[in-house]
């Protein structure tokens, strides 16, 4: 468990700026599992760093890769499938707000290898014209970073190499926490792996750590999508060729409020494990309700 944060926080300050105490001093807590981070990432004192991220050419290449990918995703959703999107306006309002100071943390169910980036094709193209508005997401290292080409491609796409089984204190989680503390948008799949069944898997505790150690309370938005399991079913003969003409539904949920719970945690009224369980359970229940909404909307759209 992480050491208890010593600095206390007042509800008055939180209401004004949504600020929490500073995170743990470096080096970060480390996982017991040896993690070898692929280039162009590297680790220094537990802190994961994307080496070329300050290079202008790299940032331009990243912008090109992301916008090209989004264009393909929008084309697929609009012309190669039947796509319906619900309630994205509140999320877009938060994301595009020029005065926004809080980071954004989105969570979604995980149906296929193309969930990210395909679901982001549901957002306006202008959303991705500025790199600081583009999401960072955790991707399985053994899949997305298995070759030098894939490592470079997914790094350009702001994907962070994550080692399954290495726990919530691995370098990838430290990197995601740093991005939240910079006010960026981070997206995660809390199930931790592809799940094409009708029931959600138990959520990983990483989401609890991201919220508990963020210095600025993130805006947490759940997203539920349906239909990508038919576009990229796990038992298909051609692994990288999607099915066309399928029905896709994407539902953006309303933000989840964790302010009171996190105030209690930082003021010492709730212990770390209880807080982490409460956060994970709250997100799970919100996703479960969003699934019911999506299923209902899917039925109405079909009829």
C-alpha positions as CSV (number, residue, x, y, z in Angstrom):
1,X,0.0,0.0,0.0
2,X,1.1,3.6,-0.7
3,X,2.3,5.6,2.3
4,X,-0.4,7.9,3.9
5,X,-0.3,11.4,2.5
6,X,0.6,13.7,5.4
7,X,-0.8,17.0,4.2
8,X,-4.4,17.7,5.0
9,X,-6.9,19.3,2.7
10,X,-9.8,21.6,3.5
11,X,-13.2,21.3,1.9
12,X,-13.2,25.1,1.2
13,X,-10.1,24.8,-1.0
14,X,-11.5,21.8,-2.8
15,X,-14.7,23.6,-3.6
16,X,-12.8,26.5,-5.1
17,X,-10.2,24.7,-7.2
18,X,-10.8,20.9,-6.7
19,X,-7.2,20.6,-5.6
20,X,-5.8,17.7,-3.6
21,X,-2.5,17.4,-1.7
22,X,0.6,16.8,-3.8
23,X,1.3,13.2,-4.8
24,X,4.0,11.0,-3.4
25,X,7.5,12.3,-3.8
26,X,9.6,10.6,-6.4
27,X,10.6,7.9,-6.8
28,X,7.2,6.4,-7.3
29,X,6.1,3.2,-5.5
30,X,7.3,0.3,-7.6
31,X,5.8,-3.1,-8.5
32,X,7.4,-6.3,-7.4
33,X,7.4,-7.5,-11.0
34,X,10.3,-6.6,-13.2
35,X,9.0,-4.4,-16.0
36,X,11.1,-3.7,-19.1
37,X,9.7,-0.6,-20.9
38,X,10.0,-0.6,-24.7
39,X,11.5,2.3,-26.6
40,X,10.7,5.2,-27.1
41,X,9.6,5.1,-23.5
42,X,12.1,4.7,-20.7
43,X,12.0,4.7,-16.9
44,X,13.9,6.9,-14.5
45,X,13.4,6.4,-10.7
46,X,10.0,4.8,-11.3
47,X,8.9,7.7,-13.5
48,X,8.0,6.6,-17.1
49,X,9.0,9.2,-19.8
50,X,8.3,9.3,-23.5
51,X,11.7,10.3,-24.7
52,X,10.9,12.2,-27.9
53,X,7.8,14.0,-26.6
54,X,9.6,17.3,-26.5
55,X,10.7,17.0,-30.1
56,X,8.7,19.1,-32.6
57,X,9.1,16.6,-35.4
58,X,7.8,13.8,-33.2
59,X,4.8,15.9,-32.1
60,X,4.0,16.7,-35.7
61,X,4.3,13.0,-36.6
62,X,2.1,12.2,-33.7
63,X,-0.5,14.7,-34.8
64,X,-0.5,13.3,-38.3
65,X,-0.8,9.7,-37.0
66,X,-3.7,10.6,-34.7
67,X,-5.7,12.7,-37.2
68,X,-5.2,10.1,-39.9
69,X,-6.5,7.4,-37.6
70,X,-9.5,9.5,-36.5
71,X,-10.4,10.2,-40.1
72,X,-10.4,6.4,-40.9
73,X,-12.5,5.7,-37.8
74,X,-15.0,8.4,-38.7
75,X,-15.2,7.0,-42.2
76,X,-15.8,3.5,-40.9
77,X,-18.5,4.6,-38.4
78,X,-20.3,6.7,-41.0
79,X,-20.0,4.6,-44.1
80,X,-19.1,1.0,-43.2
81,X,-21.5,0.5,-40.3
82,X,-24.7,1.8,-38.8
83,X,-23.7,4.0,-35.9
84,X,-25.8,5.7,-33.3
85,X,-24.3,8.0,-30.6
86,X,-26.0,9.2,-27.5
87,X,-25.3,12.0,-25.0
88,X,-21.9,13.0,-26.2
89,X,-22.6,16.8,-25.9
90,X,-21.9,17.0,-22.1
91,X,-18.6,15.3,-22.6
92,X,-17.7,17.5,-25.5
93,X,-18.5,20.6,-23.5
94,X,-16.1,19.6,-20.8
95,X,-13.4,18.5,-23.2
96,X,-13.5,21.6,-25.4
97,X,-13.9,24.1,-22.6
98,X,-11.0,26.5,-22.9
99,X,-11.2,27.4,-19.2
100,X,-11.1,23.7,-18.1
101,X,-8.4,23.1,-15.5
102,X,-9.5,19.6,-14.3
103,X,-8.2,16.5,-16.1
104,X,-10.6,14.0,-17.7
105,X,-10.7,10.3,-17.0
106,X,-12.9,8.2,-19.3
107,X,-13.7,4.5,-18.7
108,X,-15.3,2.1,-21.2
109,X,-16.1,-1.5,-21.6
110,X,-13.7,-3.5,-23.8
111,X,-15.2,-5.5,-26.6
112,X,-12.4,-5.7,-29.2
113,X,-8.9,-4.7,-30.3
114,X,-10.3,-1.7,-32.2
115,X,-12.4,-0.1,-29.3
116,X,-9.8,2.5,-29.1
117,X,-9.5,4.4,-31.5
118,X,-12.8,3.4,-33.2
119,X,-15.1,4.8,-30.5
120,X,-13.4,8.2,-30.8
121,X,-14.6,8.4,-34.4
122,X,-17.9,9.4,-32.8
123,X,-16.4,12.8,-31.8
124,X,-16.1,15.8,-34.1
125,X,-12.8,15.8,-36.1
126,X,-11.9,19.2,-34.6
127,X,-11.6,17.6,-31.2
128,X,-8.3,16.0,-32.3
129,X,-6.7,19.0,-34.0
130,X,-4.8,19.9,-30.8
131,X,-2.6,17.3,-29.2
132,X,-3.2,18.6,-25.7
133,X,-6.9,17.5,-26.1
134,X,-6.1,14.0,-27.4
135,X,-6.5,11.2,-24.9
136,X,-3.7,9.1,-23.5
137,X,-4.6,5.4,-23.1
138,X,-3.1,2.3,-21.6
139,X,-2.4,-0.5,-24.1
140,X,-1.2,-4.1,-23.6
141,X,2.6,-4.1,-24.0
142,X,2.7,-7.6,-25.4
143,X,0.3,-6.7,-28.2
144,X,0.8,-3.0,-29.0
145,X,4.6,-2.9,-28.4
146,X,5.6,-6.3,-29.6
147,X,7.8,-5.0,-32.5
148,X,9.8,-1.8,-33.0
149,X,7.4,-0.6,-35.6
150,X,4.3,-1.2,-33.4
151,X,6.1,0.5,-30.5
152,X,6.7,3.6,-32.5
153,X,3.3,3.6,-34.1
154,X,1.4,3.3,-30.8
155,X,3.6,5.7,-29.0
156,X,2.8,8.3,-31.7
157,X,-0.8,7.5,-31.0
158,X,-0.4,8.3,-27.3
159,X,-0.7,4.8,-26.1
160,X,1.2,3.8,-22.9
161,X,2.7,0.3,-22.7
162,X,1.1,-1.6,-19.8
163,X,2.2,-4.9,-18.4
164,X,-0.7,-7.2,-17.4
165,X,-0.2,-8.5,-13.9
166,X,2.4,-5.9,-12.9
167,X,-0.1,-4.1,-10.6
168,X,-1.2,-0.6,-10.0
169,X,2.2,0.8,-9.2
170,X,3.9,-0.1,-12.5
171,X,5.5,2.6,-14.6
172,X,2.5,2.9,-17.0
173,X,0.2,3.8,-14.1
174,X,2.7,6.4,-12.9
175,X,2.8,7.8,-16.4
176,X,-1.0,8.0,-16.6
177,X,-1.1,9.7,-13.2
178,X,1.4,12.3,-14.4
179,X,-0.8,13.1,-17.4
180,X,-3.8,13.6,-15.1
181,X,-1.8,15.9,-12.9
182,X,-1.0,17.9,-16.0
183,X,-4.7,18.3,-16.7
184,X,-4.8,15.9,-19.7
185,X,-7.4,13.3,-20.8
186,X,-6.7,9.7,-19.9
187,X,-8.8,6.8,-21.1
188,X,-8.7,3.3,-19.5
189,X,-10.5,0.0,-19.9
190,X,-11.0,-1.0,-16.2
191,X,-11.8,-4.7,-17.1
192,X,-8.2,-5.0,-18.1
193,X,-8.8,-7.2,-21.2
194,X,-11.2,-7.8,-24.0
195,X,-14.5,-9.2,-22.8
196,X,-17.1,-10.1,-25.5
197,X,-19.6,-11.6,-23.0
198,X,-22.8,-9.9,-21.8
199,X,-21.5,-9.4,-18.2
200,X,-18.8,-7.0,-17.0
201,X,-15.6,-8.5,-15.6
202,X,-14.3,-7.4,-12.2
203,X,-12.7,-4.0,-12.5
204,X,-9.0,-3.5,-11.8
205,X,-8.0,-1.3,-8.9
206,X,-5.9,1.0,-11.0
207,X,-8.8,3.5,-11.4
208,X,-8.8,3.9,-7.7
209,X,-5.2,4.8,-7.6
210,X,-5.5,7.3,-10.4
211,X,-8.3,9.2,-8.6
212,X,-6.8,8.9,-5.1
213,X,-3.4,10.3,-6.1
214,X,-4.4,12.9,-8.6
215,X,-3.7,16.4,-7.4
216,X,-6.7,17.8,-9.3
217,X,-10.0,16.0,-9.1
218,X,-10.6,14.4,-12.5
219,X,-13.9,14.5,-14.4
220,X,-14.8,10.9,-14.6
221,X,-17.0,10.0,-17.6
222,X,-18.2,6.4,-18.3
223,X,-18.8,5.2,-21.8
224,X,-20.6,2.1,-23.0
225,X,-20.5,0.8,-26.5
226,X,-22.1,-2.1,-28.2
227,X,-21.5,-3.8,-31.6
228,X,-17.7,-3.8,-31.9
229,X,-17.7,-7.4,-30.8
230,X,-19.4,-8.2,-34.1
231,X,-17.0,-6.1,-36.1
232,X,-13.9,-7.8,-34.6
233,X,-15.1,-11.1,-33.0
234,X,-12.3,-13.0,-31.3
235,X,-13.1,-16.2,-33.3
236,X,-12.8,-14.6,-36.7
237,X,-10.5,-16.2,-39.4
238,X,-8.8,-12.9,-40.5
239,X,-7.6,-11.2,-37.3
240,X,-7.0,-7.7,-38.7
241,X,-9.9,-7.5,-41.2
242,X,-13.1,-6.1,-39.7
243,X,-16.7,-7.1,-40.5
244,X,-18.7,-4.4,-42.3
245,X,-22.4,-3.4,-42.1
246,X,-22.8,-4.0,-38.3
247,X,-24.8,-1.9,-35.9
248,X,-22.8,0.1,-33.3
249,X,-24.2,2.1,-30.4
250,X,-22.0,4.4,-28.3
251,X,-23.5,6.0,-25.1
252,X,-21.6,8.7,-23.1
253,X,-22.6,8.7,-19.5
254,X,-22.8,11.7,-17.1
255,X,-19.8,12.5,-14.9
256,X,-19.4,10.5,-11.7
257,X,-18.9,12.6,-8.6
258,X,-16.2,11.4,-6.2
259,X,-15.5,14.7,-4.4
260,X,-17.0,13.8,-0.9
261,X,-15.4,10.4,-0.9
262,X,-12.0,11.8,-1.8
263,X,-12.2,14.6,0.8
264,X,-12.9,11.9,3.4
265,X,-9.9,9.9,2.2
266,X,-7.5,12.8,2.2
267,X,-8.7,14.0,5.6
268,X,-8.1,10.5,7.0
269,X,-11.7,9.6,7.7
270,X,-11.6,6.7,5.3
271,X,-8.7,4.3,4.8
272,X,-6.9,3.6,1.5
273,X,-8.3,0.2,0.8
274,X,-11.9,1.2,1.6
275,X,-11.6,4.2,-0.6
276,X,-10.2,2.2,-3.5
277,X,-12.9,-0.4,-3.2
278,X,-15.6,2.3,-3.1
279,X,-14.3,4.0,-6.2
280,X,-14.1,0.8,-8.2
281,X,-17.5,-0.3,-7.0
282,X,-19.1,3.1,-7.9
283,X,-17.6,3.0,-11.4
284,X,-18.7,-0.6,-11.9
285,X,-22.3,0.2,-10.9
286,X,-22.3,3.3,-13.2
287,X,-21.1,1.2,-16.1
288,X,-23.7,-1.5,-15.3
289,X,-26.5,1.2,-15.4
290,X,-25.1,2.6,-18.6
291,X,-25.1,-0.9,-20.1
292,X,-28.9,-1.2,-19.4
293,X,-29.4,2.2,-21.0
294,X,-27.5,1.2,-24.1
295,X,-29.4,-2.1,-24.4
296,X,-32.7,-0.2,-24.1
297,X,-31.6,2.3,-26.7
298,X,-30.4,-0.5,-29.0
299,X,-33.8,-2.1,-28.8
300,X,-35.6,1.2,-29.6
301,X,-33.2,1.9,-32.5
302,X,-33.8,-1.6,-33.9
303,X,-37.5,-1.2,-33.7
